[in-house]
Amino acid sequence: MKLLLTSGGVTNPTIHAALVELLGRPVEECRALVVPTAQWGHPMCGPQSVRGLVAADPGFRYFTGLGWASLGVLELTALPTIGADRWVPWVREADVLLVDGGDATYLAHWMRESGLADLLPSLPDLVWVGVSAGSMVMTPRIGSYFVEWPAAPDDTALGLVDFSIFPHLDAFPTNTLEDAERWSADLEGPAYAIDEQTAISVVDGTVTVVSEGRWVELGAAQA
């Protein structure tokens, strides 16, 4: 699996070019499945934001609205009730999973419960494009600062990469560099703070920061 971990989506030509390189062909020729699940775990999200995501409303022009050949919905909370024989072929036939933000611990829970987390290692050509929590879910820890799901046992995620991500740098009053530095002090490993114009590409363990904006290495990443 190839990862494009973003804060705000495919927001500029540099990130778009990185996406096309991962896909191996133009976006317009690729089949996408959007995963809205993380939104249900966050108190600021709800039916209207999920509807906008899956309908590729203008607010999602950098994500579901990029002009995919096809766009379907993969809701992880439904998968355990319908059987892997139905949903696994949907994932195998997709070129890309578009995994939206919300709460990363809720998303990690349902990735495990649904079986998607176990399936991913068998899909080397699949591209995972995350936004916010959809990116953070791949990290070892998200930090208590970002846990919004009341039932979360802790701040751990899937740990498929060895660094943590502080998204939306400078996008909100509570997402300053100073906030990111305090956040990273509670983590044990490397971390990156990234703004809406930045993404992190991970292919075969090689990590590449792709940016037209601001990003900062934090914690052990600075060594």
Phi and psi in degrees as a GROMACS rama.xvg file:
@    title "Ramachandran Plot"
@    xaxis  label "Phi"
@    yaxis  label "Psi"
@TYPE xy
-109.006  138.171  LYS-2
-114.809  137.064  LEU-3
-126.887  100.949  LEU-4
-99.152  110.558  LEU-5
-116.477  167.347  THR-6
-93.1659  -46.4298  SER-7
-125.173  8.95928  GLY-8
105.981  -163.057  GLY-9
-90.4833  80.4291  VAL-10
-94.4372  -5.10004  THR-11
-153.847  167.356  ASN-12
-60.7646  -32.1638  PRO-13
-67.5648  -44.4637  THR-14
-67.8055  -37.8269  ILE-15
-61.1391  -42.6905  HIS-16
-63.8624  -38.3895  ALA-17
-64.1821  -39.6284  ALA-18
-62.4687  -47.558  LEU-19
-61.0572  -38.7506  VAL-20
-62.6849  -41.2277  GLU-21
-66.8031  -40.4363  LEU-22
-71.1949  -32.6276  LEU-23
84.9421  2.68312  GLY-24
-165.9  169.728  ARG-25
-61.212  151.14  PRO-26
-53.6547  -39.3684  VAL-27
-64.5695  -11.4533  GLU-28
-105.086  5.12923  GLU-29
-111.268  143.392  CYS-30
-94.148  127.431  ARG-31
-118.639  145.591  ALA-32
-118.439  130.804  LEU-33
-100.136  136.21  VAL-34
-111.22  104.917  VAL-35
-89.8233  -0.119283  PRO-36
-52.5029  -42.1478  THR-37
-58.9526  -27.3041  ALA-38
-61.1869  -34.8338  GLN-39
-66.9456  -20.1946  TRP-40
-89.6699  -0.1357  GLY-41
-116.768  131.337  HIS-42
-65.8446  -17.7683  PRO-43
-88.0668  -3.33924  MET-44
-108.758  162.66  CYS-45
-176.46  -165.349  GLY-46
-55.6148  -38.1873  PRO-47
-70.1607  -40.9138  GLN-48
-69.1401  -37.1219  SER-49
-66.1936  -40.8568  VAL-50
-60.8881  -43.5772  ARG-51
-61.913  -37.8739  GLY-52
-63.2103  -53.7136  LEU-53
-73.9623  -23.3478  VAL-54
-86.8074  -0.747462  ALA-55
54.932  45.8909  ALA-56
-59.9161  163.177  ASP-57
-52.9483  -31.2768  PRO-58
-65.5328  -14.7754  GLY-59
-114.486  27.9793  PHE-60
-64.2048  -20.4101  ARG-61
-92.8576  10.1315  TYR-62
-141.879  -91.51  PHE-63
-72.1273  -20.4189  THR-64
-93.5678  23.3936  GLY-65
-78.9054  -8.65418  LEU-66
99.0545  36.4534  GLY-67
-62.7196  152.046  TRP-68
-60.8416  -38.3047  ALA-69
-149.91  153.528  SER-70
-138.806  116.199  LEU-71
-119.311  173.846  GLY-72
-115.014  131.634  VAL-73
-118.844  99.1096  LEU-74
-94.2657  110.205  GLU-75
-65.0857  -31.0113  LEU-76
-66.0935  -21.3532  THR-77
-85.8554  -22.213  ALA-78
-61.5703  -40.7021  LEU-79
-62.1413  -19.7799  PRO-80
-93.5428  -8.42146  THR-81
-112.678  -12.9732  ILE-82
92.8368  140.06  GLY-83
-63.9469  -26.2016  ALA-84
-64.0822  -22.2768  ASP-85
-88.6043  -51.0397  ARG-86
-86.7848  -27.0829  TRP-87
-59.8225  -43.8902  VAL-88
-59.7463  -31.8645  PRO-89
-61.3104  -43.2856  TRP-90
-70.1002  -42.2779  VAL-91
-63.7258  -30.5578  ARG-92
-82.9359  -12.186  GLU-93
-81.4462  151.753  ALA-94
-91.5117  -27.4404  ASP-95
-150.656  142.174  VAL-96
-105.843  125.736  LEU-97
-102.097  106.742  LEU-98
-109.56  112.493  VAL-99
-82.8832  172.04  ASP-100
-83.1268  -178.025  GLY-101
145.301  -121.3  GLY-102
-113.713  123.091  ASP-103
-70.7049  -31.4119  ALA-104
-70.2231  -36.8331  THR-105
-64.4614  -43.5575  TYR-106
-62.6187  -44.3531  LEU-107
-60.8326  -41.5709  ALA-108
-57.0568  -48.6485  HIS-109
-77.2186  -23.4342  TRP-110
-65.3597  -38.5004  MET-111
-72.3602  -48.5367  ARG-112
-62.1333  -36.8406  GLU-113
-76.5971  -24.601  SER-114
97.1054  -4.42716  GLY-115
-63.2737  -38.8689  LEU-116
-59.8195  -37.092  ALA-117
-73.8026  -29.3661  ASP-118
-76.1321  -34.3012  LEU-119
-54.4629  -41.2171  LEU-120
-60.7463  -18.6123  PRO-121
-89.6357  7.573  SER-122
-123.009  72.1924  LEU-123
-65.407  -23.3193  PRO-124
-96.3207  -8.32978  ASP-125
-69.8946  138.622  LEU-126
-104.228  128.623  VAL-127
-105.434  116.73  TRP-128
-110.838  113.76  VAL-129
-105.713  147.209  GLY-130
-117.841  124.831  VAL-131
53.9357  -113.09  SER-132
-60.302  -27.2955  ALA-133
-67.1926  -19.1602  GLY-134
-92.8195  -43.9154  SER-135
-62.5434  -27.0382  MET-136
-61.7147  -23.1006  VAL-137
-81.7522  -6.84577  MET-138
-91.2926  167.697  THR-139
-67.9995  -43.6633  PRO-140
-142.591  148.107  ARG-141
-104.156  -9.21047  ILE-142
82.1211  141.457  GLY-143
-59.9333  -23.3532  SER-144
-54.9569  -31.6896  TYR-145
-106.752  3.12776  PHE-146
-81.5453  117.605  VAL-147
-116.476  -15.8005  GLU-148
-78.1229  117.364  TRP-149
-60.2862  -28.0012  PRO-150
-89.0338  2.41099  ALA-151
-63.3842  127.643  ALA-152
-71.283  -28.5028  PRO-153
-165.959  -162.495  ASP-154
-104.584  16.1705  ASP-155
-77.4996  147.135  THR-156
-119.294  -147.023  ALA-157
-86.0238  -25.7887  LEU-158
69.0675  32.7373  GLY-159
-81.29  -13.8313  LEU-160
-123.8  166.175  VAL-161
-103.728  17.6767  ASP-162
-131.757  158.694  PHE-163
-103.447  163.787  SER-164
-130.225  128.672  ILE-165
-104.18  105.73  PHE-166
-88.8572  174.588  PRO-167
58.0377  36.8091  HIS-168
-57.2885  126.584  LEU-169
69.6912  3.0815  ASP-170
-82.5658  -24.1214  ALA-171
-132.673  157.013  PHE-172
-60.1346  -25.0956  PRO-173
-97.8354  11.5787  THR-174
-122.474  46.7957  ASN-175
-82.8297  170.198  THR-176
-61.7789  -36.8158  LEU-177
-62.9614  -39.8898  GLU-178
-62.8082  -41.741  ASP-179
-64.5186  -38.6769  ALA-180
-66.3178  -40.3567  GLU-181
-65.4977  -40.4759  ARG-182
-60.2997  -46.7362  TRP-183
-69.3513  -23.9994  SER-184
-64.3381  -23.1408  ALA-185
-90.2063  -2.44235  ASP-186
-102.188  155.192  LEU-187
-95.1678  -20.9045  GLU-188
-112.932  -171.033  GLY-189
-67.86  157.901  PRO-190
-153.801  158.952  ALA-191
-132.265  135.523  TYR-192
-99.4411  126.468  ALA-193
-131.03  144.749  ILE-194
-95.7822  -173.316  ASP-195
-71.4887  -10.6618  GLU-196
-104.619  18.8486  GLN-197
-129.88  146.779  THR-198
-140.674  161.863  ALA-199
-122.514  120.212  ILE-200
-95.5901  134.479  SER-201
-130.58  116.515  VAL-202
-134.787  120.265  VAL-203
52.1669  39.1089  ASP-204
83.686  -6.47788  GLY-205
-88.145  123.071  THR-206
-102.641  126.762  VAL-207
-131.526  125.352  THR-208
-85.6843  128.191  VAL-209
-117.069  117.434  VAL-210
-153.262  144.394  SER-211
-118.667  15.9726  GLU-212
-132.882  -135.107  GLY-213
-117.701  133.964  ARG-214
-147.414  152.508  TRP-215
-139.507  134.793  VAL-216
-81.4636  137.557  GLU-217
-128.922  160.426  LEU-218
58.4182  -135.752  GLY-219
-66.1869  -17.9238  ALA-220
-65.7336  -19.7859  ALA-221
-79.6175  -15.0046  GLN-222
